[in-house]
Amino acid sequence: MADTLVPLSPLHGWDQKFSELPESVTITEEPFVTMVDLWVDPTGPGAAAAATVLGFDLPTAASTSAGTDAMTAVWLGPEEWLVTTRSQPAPALESDLRAAAAPHGGAAIDVSGQRTTLRLRGTHARDVLEKGCSLDLHPTVFVRSTAAQTMLGLAGVILIALDDRGTDYRILVRSSFARYLAEWLIDAAEEFGVDPV
């Protein structure tokens, strides 16, 4: 009988540690998210072709994201986006976006193995992030769909606001830094489980 290969996420086995956090801060890994790096001229026909594939227009303002519940495009630079989804396998999305962008000088590359995704939620989610992130995360500034490449602790991340209250964030971190960041987040969140005296 042949061995079966089973993919393991960078934070495989961390559910127990995350479950020990207080209710005011929850962390969950969203493993195996499809991620495709898309390069295309935002003012050219390639962007329109990509929008047809995605079902929405690419965001063109810095530090923003756009999309649906099923798929998101994060602005990374003037001609670069990171497209993420859990509803389509990487080879299919990469192929569709490449077919849309390549005839217009663009490119699409599967980078799904490069990062994992953490979801940070709760009334103290912003407080946790502010311990190691220099961005202004106040909900009037870092509003829903804001997406920024920044440092969190000593890890480079892409941070995405999922609400306007500062209570729901998606954090994309390189797989090699995932364990470090998970430990950092747990340490930063621990104080919020202590009852005041």
Number of C-alpha atoms within 10 A of each C-alpha: 3 4 5 6 6 6 8 10 18 20 18 11 10 16 12 8 12 18 13 13 18 16 14 14 26 22 25 17 21 16 18 19 20 24 27 25 20 25 24 25 16 17 10 12 16 24 23 19 20 23 15 13 15 20 12 16 17 23 20 19 12 14 19 21 24 20 19 11 9 11 18 22 27 29 25 23 13 14 15 21 22 21 27 22 21 16 12 15 14 21 13 12 23 23 15 16 27 23 18 24 24 14 12 16 14 20 20 24 18 19 17 21 15 12 24 24 24 21 18 23 21 19 16 20 24 22 18 22 21 17 14 16 17 12 15 10 17 14 15 11 12 22 18 20 22 23 25 21 17 15 16 22 18 13 18 15 22 22 26 24 25 20 16 16 17 24 20 21 24 21 23 21 23 19 18 13 16 22 16 13 22 20 14 18 23 18 12 19 22 14 12 18 13 8 6 5 3
